[in-house]
């Protein structure tokens, strides 16, 4: 993100200082914008400019020093000639000693001037060295931060991908388009949904009306696509029963929560192709009774299937 961008830009500019590169005024003005105003580069650049200014001043002092050295060397030369003339001319010992003292004083001052300049030169070199060491440390710190951010980004992207994969694998989609008629009780955001749990009732978008019926799982062998069913309406307005056909059967069964126990399961069956009734007179949501018969199952098989599983038959 922005932090990574700033660190990388800071590293780039600090590296340019390390090789004694400078930026143009236009580029420097651009870097002073809001996005890069907190870069450590600017403090290092100010320190680097101060060192360059000290170096420039020292070079100017060196030129003046060379002139001073020449003057003092000339004075020493003249004093040495004076010493020779004093000795040849029979000057007094006091004059000769005073002249020798002047020569030694000039030599001492010349040495001091050179020593002071060397001290300034060493101080400047030390400042350059310390600046580079501090710059190296800062660059290493920035590179470590970049490495940590890159590692965190990789981990975050991995976690995000994992979460997206989990979300995509847990998205509940209806096999058809329609409108939600009812959401099961106690279902809210964050609720745990078991596999095959009924969570809502969706009205399928169709050209006509359909009936969604529930059949106990024990009657599954008698259900098939296209099977004829008999329907009675729980209303005095509809005295006659009518018939229809099974259009679709759910691929798996669902827990019947209305019966108060998870032991009961049912198959959801969609019924259409009504016969013997004007479906426009059937209001949406009205309860009906559906009876399915199958020509594929014999009467004996049906009777046995409806018996309890723990019932035994004895032969006498």
Secondary structure, DSSP 8 states (H G I E B T S, - for coil): -HHHHHHHHHHHHHHHHHTT----HHHHHHHTSGGGTT-THHHHHHHHHHHHHHHHHHHHHHHHHHHHHHHHHHHHHHHHHHHHHHHHTT--HHHHHHHHHHHHHHHHHHHHHHHHHHHHHHHHHHHHHHHHHHHHHHHHHHHHHHHHHHHHHHHHHHHHHHHHHHHHHT----SS-EEEEEE-TT--TT----TT---EEEEE--SS--EEEEEEGGGGGG--TT-EEEEEESSTT--S-EEEEEEEE-SS-EE-GGGTSTT-EEEEEEEEEEESS-GGGS-TT--EEEEE--TTS-HHHHHHHHS-TT------
